[in-house]
Amino acid sequence: MTADDVLGPCPSPGHGVGAAAAAALLAAADHVDQAASGTSPREAATRLSLHAEDLAHSPVARDQLLSRALELAAGDLAEGRRPLSHWPLFFAEDLSPSLEAREDVRAWVLAGADPMLADGEAVAEAVEARAVRDLGDAFETARGLTRRLRIEAWLQLALWDDPRIPANAETRFLMRAGGRRLMARVGD
C-alpha cells in the first residue's frame, strides 16, 4: 500500500459510503419495481441480474453500489423473499472489510494493472458529468460542484479495493485512477 492509498474520512460528513449505499438501495428499489412490472419473480430476478452484471463493469463507484444492490434484490426474488429485505446489512459501517481483505484486493488489482489505464481522465469526466447532471441548474452546479467532486473522488478511492463490490481487477484499477484524477482536479 502506498501513501496515496491511505484514505481519511469522507470530506463531507454524512455523505460517505453509507449514504451512497442508501441511495443505491433507493435506486435499486425503483429498478425492482420496473423489472417486476407484469413479469414473474423469476424473470424480474433475471432482468435485475443482467443489469447488475452490466453495472459491475462500470468504473463509477455509485454504479458498483447499485450493481451490488441489484444483485442482492435479484437473489431475494430468486429465493422467494421480498427484494432488499435485508437492506440494513448492505454496506453497513460495522461490516466493513478488514484491512487484510483490502490489501488482498489491492495486490490482485495492482499485480495486473495496465499502465495505459492509470490516467483516469475518462472516469473523472464521467463522474463529473454525472455530478453536474445531478446538481441540476447552473447556480447549484457552480455552488456545489467542487464539494460534490471531493465526495465522489473520496467514494471512488474508498470503494476500489472493497471486496464487497463486484468489479473485476481492471475496473477497480480504473476506479482508483479516476478517484486520483478527481482528487487532483479539486486540489486534494
C-alpha atoms as a printed R data frame, in Angstrom:
    type eleno elety resid chain resno       x       y       z
1   ATOM     1    CA   MET     A     1   0.000   0.000   0.000
2   ATOM     2    CA   THR     A     2   1.318   3.421  -0.912
3   ATOM     3    CA   ALA     A     3   0.834   6.657   0.994
4   ATOM     4    CA   ASP     A     4  -1.710   7.821  -1.610
5   ATOM     5    CA   ASP     A     5  -3.878   4.800  -0.839
6   ATOM     6    CA   VAL     A     6  -4.402   5.875   2.775
7   ATOM     7    CA   LEU     A     7  -7.841   7.438   2.845
8   ATOM     8    CA   GLY     A     8  -9.141   9.637   5.624
9   ATOM     9    CA   PRO     A     9 -12.785  10.195   6.487
10  ATOM    10    CA   CYS     A    10 -15.262  11.440   3.907
11  ATOM    11    CA   PRO     A    11 -14.675  15.172   3.317
12  ATOM    12    CA   SER     A    12 -18.370  15.844   3.897
13  ATOM    13    CA   PRO     A    13 -19.810  14.103   6.973
14  ATOM    14    CA   GLY     A    14 -22.995  12.225   6.201
15  ATOM    15    CA   HIS     A    15 -22.057  11.662   2.559
16  ATOM    16    CA   GLY     A    16 -19.792   8.629   2.850
17  ATOM    17    CA   VAL     A    17 -20.204   5.036   1.751
18  ATOM    18    CA   GLY     A    18 -23.269   4.524   3.953
19  ATOM    19    CA   ALA     A    19 -25.126   7.419   2.360
20  ATOM    20    CA   ALA     A    20 -24.108   6.328  -1.148
21  ATOM    21    CA   ALA     A    21 -25.234   2.769  -0.344
22  ATOM    22    CA   ALA     A    22 -28.592   4.073   0.882
23  ATOM    23    CA   ALA     A    23 -29.003   5.992  -2.384
24  ATOM    24    CA   ALA     A    24 -28.138   2.806  -4.290
25  ATOM    25    CA   LEU     A    25 -30.812   0.907  -2.371
26  ATOM    26    CA   LEU     A    26 -33.420   3.519  -3.254
27  ATOM    27    CA   ALA     A    27 -32.411   3.353  -6.909
28  ATOM    28    CA   ALA     A    28 -32.452  -0.452  -6.771
29  ATOM    29    CA   ALA     A    29 -35.990  -0.392  -5.368
30  ATOM    30    CA   ASP     A    30 -37.068   1.602  -8.438
31  ATOM    31    CA   HIS     A    31 -35.359  -0.929 -10.709
32  ATOM    32    CA   VAL     A    32 -37.111  -3.772  -8.857
33  ATOM    33    CA   ASP     A    33 -40.484  -2.107  -9.421
34  ATOM    34    CA   GLN     A    34 -39.741  -1.682 -13.127
35  ATOM    35    CA   ALA     A    35 -38.404  -5.230 -13.547
36  ATOM    36    CA   ALA     A    36 -41.316  -6.795 -11.659
37  ATOM    37    CA   SER     A    37 -43.993  -4.933 -13.589
38  ATOM    38    CA   GLY     A    38 -46.004  -7.566 -15.440
39  ATOM    39    CA   THR     A    39 -43.395 -10.327 -15.101
40  ATOM    40    CA   SER     A    40 -42.798 -13.325 -12.911
41  ATOM    41    CA   PRO     A    41 -40.396 -13.019  -9.969
42  ATOM    42    CA   ARG     A    42 -38.003 -15.317 -11.821
43  ATOM    43    CA   GLU     A    43 -37.971 -13.118 -14.919
44  ATOM    44    CA   ALA     A    44 -37.611  -9.986 -12.786
45  ATOM    45    CA   ALA     A    45 -34.654 -11.597 -10.991
46  ATOM    46    CA   THR     A    46 -33.037 -12.366 -14.337
47  ATOM    47    CA   ARG     A    47 -33.508  -8.786 -15.538
48  ATOM    48    CA   LEU     A    48 -32.030  -7.411 -12.328
49  ATOM    49    CA   SER     A    49 -29.077  -9.804 -12.508
50  ATOM    50    CA   LEU     A    50 -28.306  -8.794 -16.081
51  ATOM    51    CA   HIS     A    51 -28.453  -5.110 -15.200
52  ATOM    52    CA   ALA     A    52 -26.230  -5.730 -12.159
53  ATOM    53    CA   GLU     A    53 -23.737  -7.547 -14.369
54  ATOM    54    CA   ASP     A    54 -23.595  -4.590 -16.772
55  ATOM    55    CA   LEU     A    55 -23.035  -2.133 -13.932
56  ATOM    56    CA   ALA     A    56 -20.292  -4.320 -12.447
57  ATOM    57    CA   HIS     A    57 -18.091  -3.232 -15.371
58  ATOM    58    CA   SER     A    58 -18.549   0.481 -14.657
59  ATOM    59    CA   PRO     A    59 -15.611   2.258 -13.010
60  ATOM    60    CA   VAL     A    60 -18.017   4.682 -11.289
61  ATOM    61    CA   ALA     A    61 -18.283   3.893  -7.565
62  ATOM    62    CA   ARG     A    62 -22.013   4.606  -7.363
63  ATOM    63    CA   ASP     A    63 -22.635   2.127 -10.191
64  ATOM    64    CA   GLN     A    64 -20.755  -0.515  -8.219
65  ATOM    65    CA   LEU     A    65 -23.022   0.054  -5.229
66  ATOM    66    CA   LEU     A    66 -26.119  -0.122  -7.428
67  ATOM    67    CA   SER     A    67 -24.801  -3.299  -9.037
68  ATOM    68    CA   ARG     A    68 -24.416  -4.917  -5.632
69  ATOM    69    CA   ALA     A    69 -27.889  -3.778  -4.538
70  ATOM    70    CA   LEU     A    70 -29.452  -5.167  -7.734
71  ATOM    71    CA   GLU     A    71 -27.561  -8.423  -7.231
72  ATOM    72    CA   LEU     A    72 -28.999  -8.724  -3.726
73  ATOM    73    CA   ALA     A    73 -32.515  -7.879  -4.931
74  ATOM    74    CA   ALA     A    74 -32.278 -10.498  -7.690
75  ATOM    75    CA   GLY     A    75 -31.121 -13.072  -5.145
76  ATOM    76    CA   ASP     A    76 -34.040 -12.226  -2.879
77  ATOM    77    CA   LEU     A    77 -36.525 -12.625  -5.731
78  ATOM    78    CA   ALA     A    78 -34.948 -15.892  -6.845
79  ATOM    79    CA   GLU     A    79 -35.262 -17.234  -3.283
80  ATOM    80    CA   GLY     A    80 -38.878 -16.102  -2.965
81  ATOM    81    CA   ARG     A    81 -38.103 -13.307  -0.497
82  ATOM    82    CA   ARG     A    82 -39.197  -9.705  -0.645
83  ATOM    83    CA   PRO     A    83 -36.490  -7.815  -2.601
84  ATOM    84    CA   LEU     A    84 -33.955  -5.944  -0.495
85  ATOM    85    CA   SER     A    85 -35.480  -7.238   2.728
86  ATOM    86    CA   HIS     A    86 -32.010  -7.459   4.284
87  ATOM    87    CA   TRP     A    87 -31.035  -3.903   3.340
88  ATOM    88    CA   PRO     A    88 -29.736  -2.949   6.820
89  ATOM    89    CA   LEU     A    89 -26.760  -5.237   6.188
90  ATOM    90    CA   PHE     A    90 -25.938  -3.621   2.858
91  ATOM    91    CA   PHE     A    91 -22.562  -1.911   3.210
92  ATOM    92    CA   ALA     A    92 -23.079  -1.334   6.922
93  ATOM    93    CA   GLU     A    93 -20.218   0.572   8.523
94  ATOM    94    CA   ASP     A    94 -19.639  -2.133  11.109
95  ATOM    95    CA   LEU     A    95 -19.360  -4.763   8.366
96  ATOM    96    CA   SER     A    96 -16.508  -3.035   6.569
97  ATOM    97    CA   PRO     A    97 -13.901  -5.422   5.190
98  ATOM    98    CA   SER     A    98 -10.745  -5.962   7.168
99  ATOM    99    CA   LEU     A    99  -7.506  -4.236   6.248
100 ATOM   100    CA   GLU     A   100  -6.127  -7.631   5.208
101 ATOM   101    CA   ALA     A   101  -9.050  -8.224   2.832
102 ATOM   102    CA   ARG     A   102  -8.488  -4.806   1.271
103 ATOM   103    CA   GLU     A   103  -4.760  -5.466   0.948
104 ATOM   104    CA   ASP     A   104  -5.527  -8.735  -0.851
105 ATOM   105    CA   VAL     A   105  -7.740  -6.861  -3.330
106 ATOM   106    CA   ARG     A   106  -5.060  -4.181  -3.818
107 ATOM   107    CA   ALA     A   107  -2.421  -6.816  -4.531
108 ATOM   108    CA   TRP     A   108  -4.729  -8.564  -7.034
109 ATOM   109    CA   VAL     A   109  -5.610  -5.316  -8.828
110 ATOM   110    CA   LEU     A   110  -2.141  -3.792  -8.923
111 ATOM   111    CA   ALA     A   111  -0.418  -7.036  -9.961
112 ATOM   112    CA   GLY     A   112  -2.049  -6.995 -13.382
113 ATOM   113    CA   ALA     A   113  -2.565  -3.252 -13.769
114 ATOM   114    CA   ASP     A   114  -2.167  -1.835 -17.253
115 ATOM   115    CA   PRO     A   115  -0.175   1.427 -17.029
116 ATOM   116    CA   MET     A   116  -2.150   2.712 -20.024
117 ATOM   117    CA   LEU     A   117  -5.220   2.904 -17.759
118 ATOM   118    CA   ALA     A   118  -3.502   4.884 -14.993
119 ATOM   119    CA   ASP     A   119  -4.562   8.302 -16.299
120 ATOM   120    CA   GLY     A   120  -8.175   8.050 -15.108
121 ATOM   121    CA   GLU     A   121  -9.299  11.088 -17.107
122 ATOM   122    CA   ALA     A   122 -12.263   9.352 -18.771
123 ATOM   123    CA   VAL     A   123 -13.529   8.090 -15.413
124 ATOM   124    CA   ALA     A   124 -13.116  11.534 -13.843
125 ATOM   125    CA   GLU     A   125 -15.039  13.089 -16.741
126 ATOM   126    CA   ALA     A   126 -17.863  10.548 -16.386
127 ATOM   127    CA   VAL     A   127 -18.137  11.154 -12.650
128 ATOM   128    CA   GLU     A   128 -18.057  14.929 -13.142
129 ATOM   129    CA   ALA     A   129 -20.713  14.811 -15.879
130 ATOM   130    CA   ARG     A   130 -22.987  12.789 -13.614
131 ATOM   131    CA   ALA     A   131 -22.400  15.221 -10.725
132 ATOM   132    CA   VAL     A   132 -23.270  18.185 -12.957
133 ATOM   133    CA   ARG     A   133 -26.426  16.424 -14.141
134 ATOM   134    CA   ASP     A   134 -27.439  15.538 -10.567
135 ATOM   135    CA   LEU     A   135 -26.835  19.054  -9.269
136 ATOM   136    CA   GLY     A   136 -29.245  20.434 -11.845
137 ATOM   137    CA   ASP     A   137 -29.238  24.130 -12.581
138 ATOM   138    CA   ALA     A   138 -26.180  26.265 -13.266
139 ATOM   139    CA   PHE     A   139 -26.353  28.024  -9.885
140 ATOM   140    CA   GLU     A   140 -26.336  24.770  -7.906
141 ATOM   141    CA   THR     A   141 -23.581  23.404 -10.119
142 ATOM   142    CA   ALA     A   142 -21.386  26.471  -9.657
143 ATOM   143    CA   ARG     A   143 -22.002  26.456  -5.925
144 ATOM   144    CA   GLY     A   144 -21.700  22.770  -5.180
145 ATOM   145    CA   LEU     A   145 -19.578  21.089  -7.836
146 ATOM   146    CA   THR     A   146 -16.219  21.197  -6.054
147 ATOM   147    CA   ARG     A   147 -17.718  19.796  -2.846
148 ATOM   148    CA   ARG     A   148 -19.553  17.101  -4.777
149 ATOM   149    CA   LEU     A   149 -16.421  16.127  -6.717
150 ATOM   150    CA   ARG     A   150 -14.478  15.821  -3.442
151 ATOM   151    CA   ILE     A   151 -17.143  13.415  -2.172
152 ATOM   152    CA   GLU     A   152 -17.168  11.453  -5.435
153 ATOM   153    CA   ALA     A   153 -13.362  11.248  -5.521
154 ATOM   154    CA   TRP     A   154 -13.345  10.024  -1.932
155 ATOM   155    CA   LEU     A   155 -16.030   7.447  -2.761
156 ATOM   156    CA   GLN     A   156 -14.029   6.169  -5.754
157 ATOM   157    CA   LEU     A   157 -10.978   5.701  -3.534
158 ATOM   158    CA   ALA     A   158 -12.992   4.238  -0.661
159 ATOM   159    CA   LEU     A   159 -14.502   1.507  -2.835
160 ATOM   160    CA   TRP     A   160 -11.908   0.461  -5.430
161 ATOM   161    CA   ASP     A   161 -10.336  -2.034  -3.011
162 ATOM   162    CA   ASP     A   162 -13.538  -3.049  -1.218
163 ATOM   163    CA   PRO     A   163 -14.094  -6.793  -1.689
164 ATOM   164    CA   ARG     A   164 -17.871  -6.319  -1.421
165 ATOM   165    CA   ILE     A   165 -18.213  -4.690  -4.847
166 ATOM   166    CA   PRO     A   166 -18.456  -6.928  -7.922
167 ATOM   167    CA   ALA     A   167 -15.861  -5.152 -10.102
168 ATOM   168    CA   ASN     A   168 -13.057  -7.027 -11.819
169 ATOM   169    CA   ALA     A   169  -9.404  -6.003 -11.443
170 ATOM   170    CA   GLU     A   170  -9.327  -3.686 -14.468
171 ATOM   171    CA   THR     A   171 -12.495  -1.875 -13.406
172 ATOM   172    CA   ARG     A   172 -11.112  -1.434  -9.894
173 ATOM   173    CA   PHE     A   173  -7.873  -0.014 -11.288
174 ATOM   174    CA   LEU     A   174  -9.901   2.461 -13.344
175 ATOM   175    CA   MET     A   175 -11.898   3.409 -10.240
176 ATOM   176    CA   ARG     A   176  -8.670   4.146  -8.391
177 ATOM   177    CA   ALA     A   177  -7.220   6.118 -11.298
178 ATOM   178    CA   GLY     A   178 -10.432   8.120 -11.676
179 ATOM   179    CA   GLY     A   179 -10.539   8.883  -7.965
180 ATOM   180    CA   ARG     A   180  -6.947  10.072  -8.023
181 ATOM   181    CA   ARG     A   181  -7.636  12.244 -11.068
182 ATOM   182    CA   LEU     A   182 -10.668  13.798  -9.365
183 ATOM   183    CA   MET     A   183  -8.629  14.459  -6.211
184 ATOM   184    CA   ALA     A   184  -6.032  16.239  -8.349
185 ATOM   185    CA   ARG     A   185  -8.762  18.337 -10.001
186 ATOM   186    CA   VAL     A   186 -10.182  19.544  -6.699
187 ATOM   187    CA   GLY     A   187  -6.744  20.152  -5.233
188 ATOM   188    CA   ASP     A   188  -6.622  17.409  -2.597
